[in-house]
Amino acid sequence: MNKKWAVKRLTINLTSSEAEKLEKYCSMTGRPATDVIRELIRSVPTEETQNAN
């Protein structure tokens, strides 16, 4: 594993339909699940981003 990303490791439980959807998206885009999940987390609004609007 690349050390720059080894800040916090998470384990998530997905339903079979969620896992299938993630796998299908990753297959369509050619991106690894880690990158997709990381991007989704970054897009979640936080207090800081809500106050900026």
N, C-alpha and C positions, 0 to 999 in steps of 0.2 A: 504494500500500500504506500502511496505517496505520502511522505511525512507531513507535507504542508496541509493536508486535509485531515490528519489524524488528531483533531482537536477534541471531538466528541463523537463517539460511535452510538448509533441508535438502532434499536430493533423495533420493527413495526409489524403488527399483525394485520393482514389484509384478508378480506373475503376472497373466495375464489374468483368472483366476477371482477373485483378490484384488481387482483393480481393479473388476471387475463387482460383487462383493459390496459394496465401499465405495460405488460409484455407486448401487446399489439402496437401500442404507441411507440415503444422503443424500437420495435421491428420496422415500423413504417418510417421512422425518422433516422434510424441508425445510431441513436444515442443511447448511452447506458442509463439504467434506471437511476443510479446515483445522481447523475447530472440533471435528469428530469425532476426528481424529488427536490434537489437543492434549489433549482430554479423556482419551483412552486413555493417553497418555503420563503425564498427571497421576495416573492410577489405578495405575500400576506401583509396587509396593512398593519402597522404598529402605531402606537401612540404618537411617535415622532412624525411618521408620515401623515397621519390624520391631522395633526396640528399644523402642518406645513401648508395645508390647503386653505 
